[in-house]
Structure formats: structure tokens, C-alpha cells
Amino acid sequence: MKLKPCPFCGSTRSLLVWETLRGTTVQCDRCGVQGPHAIDEVAAAAWWDEVKRPSASMLARATARLRALRRQQKREAAEAKDEAERRAAPKRAQEREYRQWAADREAWLRCPVEEDTIQ
């Protein structure tokens, strides 16, 4: 049985025919879109092939929008990470100063005391 490409992602290699309790359906394994349930494989394939496919230019525009959205999401994630690091920097500096103070205090407490300096 020859099926037309997926109407959403254009994939032809990852089309699956599923038998479910509701009937038989065709599903794209790449993007997850699923056709309507039918009585048998032939009917499911016929319905799948009747789905209106977008034009190449429409697919190109949609792909460009999705890529732009993904770039924006990556940029926002990087900005959020930078902001979190910027907010954490003073706390890290404070922790570093405290550790230095604690180390200096320990060193001071362990200093030997000379007897002639105590009177």
C-alpha cells in the first residue's frame, strides 16, 4: 500500500498503520500527526491520501517561522541563564568572603601563644 507523504512534515519513510480499538489509522512517526480512524487499512489509507497537503511555499514559510521561533526561544533561554548567573554572582562572592574569613579565623585561633606576651 503506497501512502502519500505526511501533510505536515512531508515525511514518507515514517508512516505507520495502527490497529486500535476504534479502528485503523495512519500516523506519521516523525511529527506524530494521526489520520482519522477507519474500518480497515484501505479506508485509512484512502482518507490519509485525501488530506489536503499544503503547498511547498506554505511549508517553507511555516518552517521559517518555526526556525525563527526556536532561535528566539534559545536566545531567551540564554538571557535567562545569564540573568540567573548575574543574580548569583554577589551571593557567590559573599560565600567566598565568608570562607576566607573562616579560614583566617581558624588560622588565628591555632596560632601559638607565647608565654611572655601574656601578663
C-alpha positions as CSV (number, residue, x, y, z in Angstrom):
1,M,0.0,0.0,0.0
2,K,1.5,3.3,-1.1
3,L,0.7,6.3,1.0
4,K,1.2,10.0,0.2
5,P,3.7,12.0,2.3
6,C,2.7,13.4,5.7
7,P,0.7,16.6,5.1
8,F,2.5,18.4,8.0
9,C,6.2,17.4,7.8
10,G,6.4,15.8,4.4
11,S,7.9,12.6,5.6
12,T,7.3,9.4,3.6
13,R,9.5,6.9,5.4
14,S,8.0,7.0,8.8
15,L,4.3,6.4,8.2
16,L,2.7,3.7,10.4
17,V,-0.6,2.0,10.1
18,W,-2.1,1.3,13.5
19,E,-4.9,-1.1,14.5
20,T,-6.7,0.3,17.6
21,L,-10.0,-0.4,19.3
22,R,-11.6,2.5,17.4
23,G,-10.3,1.2,14.0
24,T,-7.3,1.5,11.8
25,T,-5.4,4.8,11.4
26,V,-2.3,6.1,9.7
27,Q,0.2,8.0,11.8
28,C,3.4,9.9,11.0
29,D,6.1,8.6,13.3
30,R,8.2,11.8,12.7
31,C,5.8,14.5,13.7
32,G,3.0,12.5,15.4
33,V,0.0,13.6,13.3
34,Q,-2.6,10.9,13.0
35,G,-5.3,10.4,10.4
36,P,-8.9,9.5,11.1
37,H,-9.9,6.0,12.2
38,A,-11.3,3.8,9.6
39,I,-12.7,0.3,9.3
40,D,-9.6,-1.2,7.6
41,E,-6.2,-0.3,6.2
42,V,-7.5,0.5,2.7
43,A,-10.1,3.0,4.1
44,A,-7.5,4.5,6.4
45,A,-5.0,4.9,3.5
46,A,-7.7,6.5,1.3
47,W,-8.6,9.0,4.0
48,W,-4.9,9.7,4.6
49,D,-4.3,10.4,0.9
50,E,-7.3,12.7,0.7
51,V,-6.0,15.1,3.3
52,K,-5.2,18.4,1.8
53,R,-1.4,19.0,1.5
54,P,0.0,22.5,1.9
55,S,1.9,24.0,-1.0
56,A,5.7,24.0,-0.9
57,S,5.8,27.8,-0.4
58,M,3.4,27.4,2.6
59,L,5.6,24.7,4.1
60,A,8.7,26.9,3.6
61,R,7.1,29.8,5.3
62,A,5.9,27.7,8.2
63,T,9.4,26.1,8.5
64,A,11.0,29.6,8.5
65,R,8.6,30.8,11.3
66,L,9.3,27.7,13.4
67,R,13.0,28.2,13.0
68,A,12.7,31.8,14.0
69,L,10.6,30.9,17.0
70,R,13.2,28.3,18.0
71,R,16.0,30.9,17.7
72,Q,14.0,33.3,19.8
73,Q,13.4,30.5,22.5
74,K,17.2,29.7,22.5
75,R,18.0,33.4,22.9
76,E,15.5,33.9,25.7
77,A,16.9,30.8,27.5
78,A,20.4,32.1,27.2
79,E,19.3,35.5,28.5
80,A,17.5,33.8,31.4
81,K,20.6,31.8,32.2
82,D,22.8,34.9,32.1
83,E,20.4,36.8,34.4
84,A,20.4,33.9,36.9
85,E,24.2,33.8,36.8
86,R,24.3,37.6,37.3
87,R,22.0,37.4,40.3
88,A,24.0,34.6,41.8
89,A,27.4,36.4,41.4
90,P,27.1,38.6,44.6
91,K,26.0,35.6,46.7
92,R,29.0,33.6,45.4
93,A,31.3,36.5,46.2
94,Q,29.8,36.7,49.7
95,E,30.2,33.0,50.2
96,R,33.8,33.2,49.1
97,E,34.5,36.1,51.5
98,Y,32.9,34.1,54.3
99,R,35.1,31.1,53.6
100,Q,38.2,33.3,53.6
101,W,37.1,34.9,56.9
102,A,36.5,31.4,58.4
103,A,39.9,30.2,57.2
104,D,41.6,33.3,58.6
105,R,39.8,32.9,61.9
106,E,40.9,29.2,62.2
107,A,44.4,30.1,61.4
108,W,44.3,32.9,64.1
109,L,42.9,30.5,66.7
110,R,45.6,28.0,66.0
111,C,48.4,30.5,66.4
112,P,50.7,29.6,69.2
113,V,50.6,32.0,72.2
114,E,54.0,33.0,73.6
115,E,54.1,33.0,77.4
116,D,55.9,36.2,77.8
117,T,53.3,38.2,75.9
118,I,50.6,37.3,78.4
119,Q,50.9,39.1,81.8
